Amino acid sequence: MKLQSVWSRLCVAAALVVGVSAPAMADSITVTHWGSAFYGAPYAVAMEKGFFKAHGVDITGILTSNGGGTSVRNTLAGDLPFGEVALPAAIEAINAGQPLVIIGGGTDSIGDIMWIAKKGSAMHSFKDIVGKKVGYTAPGSVTDMLIRMAMKAQGVDPATVKLIPAGGIGANLSAVLNGAIDTGMTGEPVWSENEDKVQAVFWSKDVLPPNMMQTVAVTTTDYAKEGATQLRAIMAARREGVDFIIAHPDEAAEITARAYSGDPALYKKVFRHLLTFNYWSDGRFDFEGMNRMVEGLQLVGKQKGPVEWSKVIDASFLPADLRPHS
């Protein structure tokens, strides 16, 4: 057991003996792509507005990564092992025997992911990818899944498209601008920052069903037993963060801009856009959207058959009104 965890338990025990409440320990959690993508906005809001502390947990820091397995590993290693990670990464980790359990929904839309071309290109629609070099991030990634699912849904023969793993969002943008690829993936805020240089070819939400669960909240199987109170507090505070974004998008954008060292005016524009397609889930499980993501895993050869959700999720950490009905 880690020293901090032992000390925390001793503080709680001592407080109970003298009949006073123990102060919440300051902790960090993991959120994929914190500081660059907007999965983390509800947590930024919850920290600044005091929602975490109001629920008895003091979250003061966010660990991050470029996504995938790194976010899962950060979660497993954390003193407070909670993370919002990509759903495909969580499924792959669980399939590999990692002691993880999914405890809530995160981002329930792929509406922020799009493909762009250089300004002035003849590419303006999905069907224009035929015969072209199409960039995505990496083999087996969400963007790999999305482009393959879109080709299947739109009746485009994969043999007529040259798929190129071009790297991260910045690398895709550079490859488009220097002509290495004809079209590449991007997302917010990179799209809004570069509209003077690039044009939209297609948005994922226009060629695929918009509700696909990109991210989920996870914890370890051990912490699900010993940290139930903290986990419920985190999920409740995150929900309040989402509610605040919906009710006060401009203020929420300013809060996130401070947390990310971003441009408040740009973030306000982005938040208004993301809210048009219900980007942030309040934590409930969208099994339809989760199954669509599993279909993508199957297309890239990383999942055989369906996922038995009852074996990998625990909805007891969600507020009661968000739990699935039996």
C-alpha positions in Angstrom: 0.0 0.0 0.0 1.3 3.5 -0.9 2.4 5.7 2.0 0.0 8.5 1.0 -2.9 6.0 1.1 -1.8 4.7 4.6 -1.5 8.3 5.9 -4.9 9.2 4.4 -6.6 6.3 6.3 -4.8 7.2 9.6 -6.1 10.8 9.2 -9.6 9.7 8.7 -9.5 7.3 11.6 -8.1 10.0 13.9 -10.8 12.4 12.9 -13.5 9.9 13.6 -12.1 9.3 17.1 -12.3 13.0 18.0 -15.7 13.5 16.3 -14.6 15.9 13.6 -14.6 15.7 9.8 -11.3 14.9 8.1 -10.2 17.3 5.3 -10.1 15.9 1.8 -6.7 14.9 0.6 -5.4 16.8 -2.5 -5.2 14.3 -5.4 -4.5 14.1 -9.1 -6.5 12.2 -11.7 -5.8 11.3 -15.3 -7.6 12.8 -18.3 -6.6 11.9 -21.8 -5.3 14.8 -24.0 -5.7 17.3 -21.1 -4.6 20.7 -22.3 -5.2 20.0 -26.0 -8.6 18.3 -26.5 -11.8 19.2 -24.7 -12.5 16.0 -22.9 -11.1 17.7 -19.8 -13.4 20.7 -19.8 -15.8 19.4 -17.2 -12.9 18.7 -14.8 -11.4 22.2 -15.3 -14.8 23.7 -14.5 -15.3 21.4 -11.5 -11.9 22.3 -10.0 -12.4 26.1 -10.4 -16.0 26.2 -9.3 -15.4 24.0 -6.2 -17.6 21.1 -7.3 -15.1 18.5 -6.3 -14.6 20.0 -2.8 -18.3 20.3 -2.3 -18.6 16.6 -2.8 -15.7 15.9 -0.4 -12.8 15.2 -2.7 -10.0 17.6 -3.5 -8.8 17.2 -7.1 -6.1 19.7 -7.7 -4.1 18.2 -10.6 -4.6 16.4 -13.9 -2.2 13.9 -15.3 -2.3 13.6 -19.1 -0.9 11.8 -22.1 -1.4 11.6 -25.9 -4.1 9.0 -25.3 -4.4 5.3 -25.7 -2.6 2.9 -23.5 -0.5 5.7 -21.8 -3.6 7.2 -20.2 -4.6 3.7 -19.0 -1.1 3.2 -17.5 -1.3 6.6 -15.8 -4.6 5.6 -14.3 -3.3 2.4 -13.0 -0.3 4.1 -11.4 -2.1 7.0 -9.8 -2.5 7.6 -6.1 -6.1 8.1 -6.8 -6.6 5.7 -9.7 -9.3 7.4 -11.7 -9.0 8.3 -15.4 -11.1 9.5 -18.4 -9.5 7.5 -21.2 -10.4 6.4 -24.8 -13.0 3.7 -24.7 -11.0 1.5 -27.2 -8.0 1.8 -24.9 -10.0 0.7 -21.9 -11.5 -2.3 -23.8 -8.0 -3.4 -25.0 -6.6 -3.1 -21.5 -9.4 -5.1 -20.0 -9.1 -7.7 -22.7 -5.3 -7.9 -21.9 -6.1 -8.7 -18.3 -5.5 -5.3 -16.7 -7.5 -4.8 -13.5 -9.8 -2.0 -14.8 -13.5 -1.4 -14.6 -15.5 1.2 -16.5 -17.6 3.4 -14.2 -19.1 6.1 -16.4 -19.4 7.7 -19.8 -17.3 10.6 -20.9 -17.5 12.1 -24.4 -20.4 10.7 -26.4 -19.7 12.1 -29.8 -17.2 12.0 -32.6 -18.6 15.3 -33.9 -15.4 17.2 -33.2 -13.3 15.0 -35.5 -13.1 16.0 -39.2 -10.9 15.8 -42.3 -9.4 18.8 -43.9 -7.7 19.8 -47.1 -5.5 22.7 -48.1 -7.4 25.9 -48.9 -8.4 25.9 -52.6 -8.4 22.1 -52.9 -11.0 20.4 -55.1 -12.0 18.2 -52.1 -15.3 19.2 -50.5 -17.1 16.0 -49.6 -16.5 12.4 -48.4 -16.7 10.9 -51.9 -13.7 13.1 -52.9 -11.4 10.9 -50.9 -11.4 8.3 -53.7 -8.0 8.1 -55.3 -6.5 10.3 -52.7 -4.0 10.1 -49.8 -5.9 10.2 -46.6 -4.2 10.8 -43.3 -5.2 9.6 -39.8 -3.2 9.4 -36.6 -2.0 5.8 -36.1 -3.0 2.2 -36.9 -5.8 1.0 -34.6 -6.6 4.6 -33.4 -10.0 6.1 -33.2 -9.4 8.0 -36.4 -8.3 4.8 -38.1 -11.6 3.3 -37.0 -13.6 6.3 -38.1 -12.3 6.5 -41.6 -12.8 2.8 -42.2 -16.3 2.9 -40.7 -17.1 5.9 -42.9 -15.9 4.1 -46.0 -18.1 1.1 -45.1 -21.1 3.3 -44.3 -20.8 5.4 -47.5 -20.0 2.6 -49.9 -16.4 3.6 -50.7 -14.1 0.7 -51.7 -11.1 0.9 -49.3 -8.9 -0.3 -52.2 -9.5 3.0 -53.9 -8.1 5.1 -51.0 -4.5 5.4 -49.8 -4.6 5.5 -46.0 -1.6 7.1 -44.3 -0.8 7.1 -40.6 0.4 10.7 -40.4 0.8 11.2 -36.6 -1.0 13.5 -34.3 -3.3 16.4 -35.0 -0.4 18.8 -35.6 1.4 16.3 -37.9 -1.7 15.8 -40.0 -2.1 19.6 -40.4 1.5 19.9 -41.5 1.2 17.0 -43.9 -1.9 18.6 -45.5 -0.2 22.0 -45.8 3.0 20.7 -47.3 1.1 18.3 -49.7 2.3 15.0 -48.3 -1.3 14.0 -48.0 -4.5 15.2 -49.7 -6.6 15.3 -46.6 -5.9 14.7 -43.0 -7.8 14.5 -39.7 -8.1 17.3 -37.3 -10.3 18.6 -34.4 -10.9 21.5 -32.2 -9.3 23.9 -31.5 -6.9 23.3 -34.4 -9.7 23.6 -37.0 -10.9 27.0 -35.7 -7.3 28.2 -35.4 -6.5 27.4 -39.1 -9.6 28.1 -41.1 -7.7 30.6 -43.1 -5.3 27.9 -44.3 -7.5 24.8 -44.7 -11.0 23.8 -45.6 -13.4 21.2 -44.4 -13.7 18.0 -46.5 -16.1 16.2 -44.2 -17.1 16.0 -40.6 -17.3 12.5 -39.0 -20.8 13.3 -37.7 -22.0 13.9 -41.3 -21.0 10.4 -42.5 -21.5 8.4 -39.3 -24.0 8.4 -36.5 -22.9 11.2 -34.2 -23.2 9.4 -30.9 -20.1 7.2 -30.5 -18.6 7.1 -27.1 -15.0 8.3 -27.4 -14.1 8.3 -23.7 -15.1 6.6 -20.5 -14.3 7.0 -16.8 -12.3 4.1 -15.4 -10.7 2.9 -12.2 -9.0 -0.1 -10.9 -10.9 -3.1 -9.6 -9.3 -2.7 -6.2 -10.1 1.0 -5.9 -13.6 0.4 -7.0 -14.0 -1.5 -3.6 -11.9 0.8 -1.3 -12.5 4.2 -2.9 -16.2 4.1 -3.7 -17.0 7.4 -1.8 -14.3 9.3 -3.7 -15.3 7.8 -7.1 -19.0 8.8 -6.6 -17.8 12.3 -5.6 -15.8 12.6 -8.8 -18.6 11.4 -11.0 -21.1 13.8 -9.3 -18.7 16.8 -9.6 -18.0 16.0 -13.2 -21.7 15.9 -13.9 -22.0 19.4 -12.4 -19.2 20.5 -14.6 -21.1 19.4 -17.7 -24.3 21.0 -16.4 -22.3 24.3 -15.9 -20.9 24.1 -19.4 -24.4 23.8 -20.9 -25.8 26.6 -18.7 -22.8 29.0 -19.0 -20.7 28.1 -22.1 -18.8 31.3 -22.3 -17.7 31.3 -18.6 -16.9 27.6 -18.9 -14.8 28.4 -22.0 -12.9 31.0 -20.1 -12.2 28.6 -17.2 -10.9 26.0 -19.6 -8.8 28.5 -21.5 -7.1 29.4 -18.2 -6.5 25.7 -17.4 -5.2 25.0 -20.9 -3.4 28.4 -21.4 -5.6 28.9 -24.5 -7.4 31.8 -26.2 -10.7 32.6 -24.4 -12.3 34.0 -27.5 -11.4 31.0 -29.6 -12.6 28.6 -26.8 -15.9 30.3 -26.6 -16.4 29.7 -30.3 -15.4 26.1 -29.9 -17.7 25.5 -26.9 -20.7 26.8 -28.8 -19.9 24.5 -31.6 -19.4 21.4 -29.4 -22.7 22.1 -27.6 -24.6 21.8 -30.9 -24.1 18.0 -30.9 -24.1 17.2 -27.2 -20.4 16.5 -27.0 -20.1 16.0 -23.2 -22.0 13.1 -21.6 -23.3 13.7 -18.1 -21.8 10.3 -17.2 -24.5 7.9 -18.2 -23.7 4.9 -20.4 -24.8 5.1 -24.0 -24.6 1.5 -25.0 -25.6 2.2 -28.6 -22.7 4.6 -28.9 -20.4 2.2 -27.1 -21.3 -0.6 -29.4 -20.5 1.6 -32.4 -17.0 2.1 -31.1 -16.6 -1.6 -30.7 -17.6 -2.0 -34.3 -14.6 0.2 -35.1 -12.3 -2.0 -33.0 -13.5 -5.0 -35.0 -12.8 -3.3 -38.3 -9.2 -2.6 -37.3 -8.8 -6.2 -36.0 -8.6 -5.3 -32.2 -11.8 -6.9 -31.1 -13.5 -10.2 -31.9 -17.2 -10.2 -31.3 -19.3 -7.9 -29.1 -18.2 -6.7 -25.6 -20.3 -8.1 -22.7 -20.8 -4.7 -21.0 -22.2 -6.3 -17.8 -18.7 -7.8 -17.2 -16.7 -4.7 -17.6 -18.8 -1.8 -16.2 -20.0 -0.8 -12.8 -22.7 1.9 -12.8 -23.0 2.1 -9.0 -20.7 5.1 -9.0 -23.0 7.3 -11.1 -25.7 9.5 -9.5 -28.8 7.3 -9.1 -30.8 8.9 -12.0 -28.0 8.2 -14.5 -27.7 4.5 -13.8 -29.1 2.1 -16.4 -32.5 0.6 -15.7 -32.4 -3.2 -15.2 
